[in-house]
Amino acid sequence: MSERTDPVAGASATERQSSSDGTLDATGTYETAEGVVLYDTERPLAWLQSDRAFEIGEMR
């Protein structure tokens, strides 16, 4: 996991490049005033934003 500042949003971002089961490969997150943004680091236009915690399975 690495942490960086997102140049567009100006927010701190965390990227997860891999996990033991491969489900979080190339997934990044950062916090904004409105909530948390989850995005695909390989396709940054693919993102979700939420102001509450929820399971990703709810979105399918």
C-alpha positions in Angstrom: 0.0 0.0 0.0 1.3 3.5 -0.8 0.0 6.9 0.1 0.0 10.0 -2.2 -1.8 13.3 -2.6 -4.3 13.4 -5.5 -3.4 16.4 -7.6 -7.0 17.0 -8.8 -8.8 16.6 -5.5 -5.9 17.7 -3.3 -6.8 14.9 -0.9 -4.6 12.2 0.5 -5.0 8.9 -1.5 -4.1 5.3 -0.7 -3.4 2.8 -3.4 -3.5 -1.0 -3.0 -1.7 -2.7 -5.8 -2.2 -6.3 -4.6 -3.8 -8.6 -2.0 -3.5 -12.2 -1.2 -6.7 -13.1 -3.1 -6.2 -10.5 -5.9 -9.5 -8.8 -5.3 -8.1 -5.4 -4.5 -5.5 -5.2 -7.2 -5.1 -1.6 -8.6 -7.7 -0.1 -6.2 -7.2 3.3 -4.7 -9.1 5.4 -2.2 -9.1 9.0 -1.0 -11.2 11.1 1.3 -13.0 14.3 0.3 -15.2 16.7 2.3 -18.2 14.7 0.9 -17.0 11.2 1.7 -14.6 8.5 0.5 -13.8 7.8 -3.1 -12.9 4.3 -4.3 -11.3 4.1 -7.8 -9.5 1.8 -10.2 -5.9 3.0 -10.5 -5.6 1.6 -14.0 -8.8 3.4 -15.1 -9.2 6.4 -12.8 -12.6 7.4 -14.4 -14.0 4.2 -12.9 -14.9 5.3 -9.3 -17.5 5.2 -6.5 -18.1 7.8 -3.8 -19.9 7.3 -0.5 -20.7 9.3 2.6 -21.3 6.1 4.6 -19.8 2.6 4.9 -21.4 -0.2 2.9 -20.5 -3.5 1.4 -19.5 -3.3 -2.3 -21.7 -6.3 -2.9 -24.7 -4.0 -2.3 -23.8 -2.1 -5.5 -24.1 -5.1 -7.8 
